């Protein structure tokens, strides 16, 4: 069991060689393209969530602690965590 606050190592990415690509069927190439597009979209979502969390942190520091900040921050962190866990599961 993992300790709280630790993450599993990221999946190992192995680049495909030209030979590997030639062996792939058209459907496998389409699936790979779809997975890549999904990963890019999730990365963009994580970036947006990170920017929103950073913005909220600035608001929090400038205006004092309030419950709205913590509620928004927790929602953002939950969503980012869900996206990461889905990405990791799909990558394995």
C-alpha positions as CSV (number, residue, x, y, z in Angstrom):
1,X,0.0,0.0,0.0
2,X,1.2,3.5,-0.9
3,X,2.0,6.0,1.8
4,X,-0.2,9.1,1.7
5,X,1.3,11.9,-0.3
6,X,3.3,9.6,-2.6
7,X,2.7,8.9,-6.2
8,X,3.5,5.8,-8.2
9,X,6.2,6.3,-10.8
10,X,5.0,7.5,-14.2
11,X,4.5,4.8,-16.9
12,X,7.6,4.2,-19.0
13,X,7.2,5.7,-22.5
14,X,9.0,3.8,-25.3
15,X,9.3,5.6,-28.6
16,X,8.1,3.6,-31.7
17,X,10.6,2.9,-34.4
18,X,9.8,3.1,-38.1
19,X,9.8,-0.7,-38.1
20,X,7.2,-0.8,-35.3
21,X,5.0,1.7,-37.2
22,X,5.2,-0.4,-40.4
23,X,4.0,-3.4,-38.5
24,X,1.0,-1.7,-37.1
25,X,-2.4,-2.0,-38.7
26,X,-4.4,1.1,-39.8
27,X,-6.7,0.6,-36.8
28,X,-3.8,0.4,-34.4
29,X,-2.4,3.6,-35.8
30,X,-5.8,5.3,-35.4
31,X,-6.1,4.0,-31.8
32,X,-2.6,5.4,-31.1
33,X,-3.5,8.7,-32.6
34,X,-6.7,8.8,-30.5
35,X,-4.8,8.0,-27.3
36,X,-2.3,10.8,-28.2
37,X,-5.0,13.3,-28.8
38,X,-6.7,12.3,-25.5
39,X,-3.4,12.7,-23.6
40,X,-2.9,16.1,-25.1
41,X,-6.5,17.2,-24.1
42,X,-5.9,15.9,-20.6
43,X,-2.6,17.8,-20.4
44,X,-4.4,21.0,-21.4
45,X,-7.1,20.4,-18.8
46,X,-4.4,19.9,-16.1
47,X,-2.6,23.0,-17.2
48,X,-5.9,25.0,-17.0
49,X,-6.7,23.5,-13.5
50,X,-3.1,24.3,-12.3
51,X,-3.5,27.9,-13.6
52,X,-6.8,28.3,-11.8
53,X,-5.4,26.9,-8.6
54,X,-2.5,29.3,-8.8
55,X,-4.9,32.2,-9.5
56,X,-7.0,31.2,-6.5
57,X,-3.9,30.9,-4.3
58,X,-3.1,34.5,-5.3
59,X,-6.6,35.7,-4.4
60,X,-6.4,33.8,-1.1
61,X,-3.1,35.4,-0.2
62,X,-4.4,38.9,-1.1
63,X,-7.8,38.7,0.6
64,X,-7.4,36.4,3.5
65,X,-8.6,32.9,4.2
66,X,-12.2,32.1,3.3
67,X,-14.2,28.9,2.8
68,X,-14.9,29.6,-0.9
69,X,-11.2,29.4,-1.6
70,X,-10.9,26.1,0.0
71,X,-14.0,24.7,-1.6
72,X,-12.8,25.8,-5.1
73,X,-9.2,24.6,-4.4
74,X,-10.4,21.2,-3.2
75,X,-12.7,20.8,-6.3
76,X,-9.9,21.6,-8.6
77,X,-7.5,19.2,-6.9
78,X,-10.1,16.4,-7.0
79,X,-10.6,17.0,-10.7
80,X,-6.9,17.0,-11.4
81,X,-6.4,13.9,-9.3
82,X,-9.2,12.1,-11.2
83,X,-7.7,13.1,-14.6
84,X,-4.2,11.9,-13.5
85,X,-5.5,8.6,-12.2
86,X,-7.4,8.0,-15.5
87,X,-4.3,8.9,-17.5
88,X,-2.1,6.6,-15.5
89,X,-4.6,3.7,-15.8
90,X,-4.9,4.2,-19.6
91,X,-1.1,4.4,-19.9
92,X,-0.5,1.0,-18.3
